[in-house]
Amino acid sequence: QVQLVESGGGLVQPGESLRLSCVASGSILSINAMGWYRQAPGNERELVARISLVGTNYADSVKGRFTISRDYAKNTVYLQMTSLKPEDTAVYYCSANIRSDSRTNDYWGQGTQVTVSS
């Protein structure tokens, strides 16, 4: 059983910063890529940032403002968000490609709400 748990969401004003965290736990043999997605009301879920052994990639809308990082020892991925805008408002989901027992699957967290409003 593998579980992803996000934390760090909340309500902030435009221009402020927020850091999201996601911890993977359970029967984990190895973790490949980890990433953050978001979904705003009425929109499809979209990739925000992703990190793997190859490198990182970001959605154009967050380049220069968001930074993804990973603590391999703690099975944790972070998303540092700066200069937040109202259009960043969404539920943010953590995702990870994890090898558990004899299978490799994509796992998702339950989501954390980020609201940017004055």
Stockholm file with secondary structure:
# STOCKHOLM 1.0

chainA/1-118         QVQLVESGGGLVQPGESLRLSCVASGSILSINAMGWYRQAPGNERELVARISLVGTNYADSVKGRFTISRDYAKNTVYLQMTSLKPEDTAVYYCSANIRSDSRTNDYWGQGTQVTVSS
#=GR chainA/1-118 SS CEEEEEECCEEECTTCCEEEEEEEEESCSEEEEEEEEEECTTSCCEEEEEECSSCEEECGGGTTTEEEEEETTTTEEEEEECSCCGGGCEEEEEEEEEEETTEEEEEECCCEEEEECC
#=GC SS_cons         CEEEEEECCEEECTTCCEEEEEEEEESCSEEEEEEEEEECTTSCCEEEEEECSSCEEECGGGTTTEEEEEETTTTEEEEEECSCCGGGCEEEEEEEEEEETTEEEEEECCCEEEEECC
//
